[in-house]
Amino acid sequence: MAENTESPPPADTPPPEDKKSGFTRWLPQILTGLFVLGVVLIECAAAYVLLPSREDLQTWANERHQGQSNLLPETDETEPISILEDDSPPTSEVEMGQFSITAFQPVANTTLRIDFYLWGTVFEDTLSEFNKSWERNENRIREQVIVTVRASEVTDLTDAGWGHLKRKILDKTNRTLGRPLVQDVIFSEFAFVEQ
């Protein structure tokens, strides 16, 4: 017969599980919740102090646009508004080329095929200066357009008015020309396919 070699535990040792009282058991969770609440309150207070008020924004906007005319003239509500009446100099559309660009999107592991014609609007009194600058810088401008489109996010390409993409191309085009000769860029037959 086998003998039991284990000895019983001494009678004066505490039980193996020491149950905590209700409050001390919840103390770490309560402290964590208070810490998170404190951080959120500090962020809210900082945002309230640092963000400008509506009046400050309106004042800033008025100062920024002071001296610039509105797109539509102020008229009496009963008088019809004519959008064709414009005091700006006449413009001409100039062709800036056909583009067929392939761009790899590493995050989504997809390839985009982007095709479009690019046009620009130029004031007629600076058209000859634009044509001379265009002849000297055409390849650099085409490169800037390709780099800008390839670096664009899919959201820029799916935007209904392509506002962000147009601003980037316009800025880079005018920088390459050395002077803001192009007033706006226009996409024609824009299409892109995600593969």
N, C-alpha and C positions, 0 to 999 in steps of 0.2 A: 504494500500500500504506500502511496506517495504522501510525503509529509508537506504540510503547508508552511512555506518559508516566510511568508509575509507576516509582518507583525501589525497589529491594529494601531491606528493613529492614537497619539496621546490624547487624553480626555480634556486637557486644558487648551488645545489649539482651536482657533476660531473656525467657523465653517468656511469652505472654499469660496463661496460667492458672498460678497458684501454688497447688499442692495443699497443704492443711494436713495436719499430722500427725494421727493417729487421736485422740489425747487432746484437742488443742486444737479439733478439729472438734466433739467431743461436750461440751465444757466449758459452753456456754450451756444445754444441756438438763439437764446434771447440776446446775448451779446453780439452775435453775428448779425442778427436782424437790426439791432440798434446801430451798428456800424454802417450797414448798407443804407439805412434811413438817413444817417448823418451825412454820408457822401452825397446822396441824392439832394438833400436840402442845401448843401454847400454849392452843388452845381446849379441848382435853381436860383439861388441867391446871386451867384456869379453871373449867370445869364441875364438876370433882371438888371444888375448893375451895369454890365458891359454892353448889352445890346442897346442901340439907340432907340429913342421913342419914335412914335409915328410922326410927331411934329418935327423932330430933328431930321428924319428922312425926307420929309416934304421940303424943309428948308434947304437941305443939301441938294435935292433934285432941282429946285427952283434956281439955286445959285449956279448949278452945273449947266442948266439949259437956258440961262438968261441970255437974251440976245438972239437966240435961235427961234426961227418961226415954226409954228406947228405945221404938220403935214396938210391939214385942212384949214382953210381960213375960217375965222369966227364969223358967223352970219346969224341973222335972225332966224328963229326956228321955222317961220312960215316961208322963208326964202329957200328955194332948192339949192343944194350945194353942187357946184361944178368941180369935179376932180380934175378936169382937163385944164383948167386955168392954173398955170404954174409959172412962177417967176424964175425958176432955175433955167440955166442955159440948156439948149437942145443937146441931146446925146445921140451917139451912134453906137450900134452893136458891132463888135469886131469878133471874128472867129479866132479862138485861141487853141483850137485843135480837137482832134478825136483821141480819146484815151481808152485803152483796154488794159486793165490792171489786174494782176493776180496778187492776192495778199493772203499769207498764211496766218491763222489765228491760233497761237500755241495753247492758249487756255482752253479753248473749245475743241482743239485738234481738228479744225476745219480749214478749208481753203475758200476764199471769196474770189469770185470773178466779177469785176466791176467795169462796166462799159458806159461811156457817156461822151457827149460833145460838150465842150466848154466855150462859152461866149463871155465877153466882157462888155460893159457899157463905158464909153469914154465921151467926155464933153467934146463937141465938134471943134471948138477952138484949140484943143490940145491933141486933135487926132493926128496931125502930121508928126508932132513930137512923139506920140505913142508909137506910130509906125516905125520911126527911126530907132527908138529904144527897143521895140519888139524885135527888129531885125538883128540887133546886137545881142539880145538876151533870150531869144526864143528857147534855146535848148536848156538854159538854166531855169527858166520859168517852168518848162515842161517837167524838169526834174523835181522842182519844188512841189508841183501839183501831185506828181506820182508819190513822192515821199509823204506828203500830207495825207493823201487818200489811203495809202498803205498803213499809216500809223493810226488811222481813225478807228474808233470802236464801232461795233455793229449798230449801236443806238444812234450814232451820228449819221450812219447811212440810211437808217429807217426813219429818221425824223422827216416829217411831212414837208418842211420848208428847207431842209438841209442848212439851217441857220448857222450852227457852229462850224460846219465844214466850209461853208461859203466865207465866213469871216476869216478862217485860217488861210484859205487860198488867196483871198483878196489881200490880206496883210503881207503874205510872202511874195505875191506878185508885185505889189507896189514897192516893197523893199528891194526886190531885184531890179526893178526899173529905176530905182533911185528917187522916185517922186510919186506921189499918189495920183497917177494918171487914170487908173481904172477905178470907176465909181462903184461898180457892182459886178458880180459874176453870176452867170446864168447857166444852169444845167439843161441840156436838151437830150432827150432819149436816154435818160438815166435808167440803168438796170443793173442789178447785181444778183448773183446766184451763190448760195452757200452750198459747198460740196463736202 
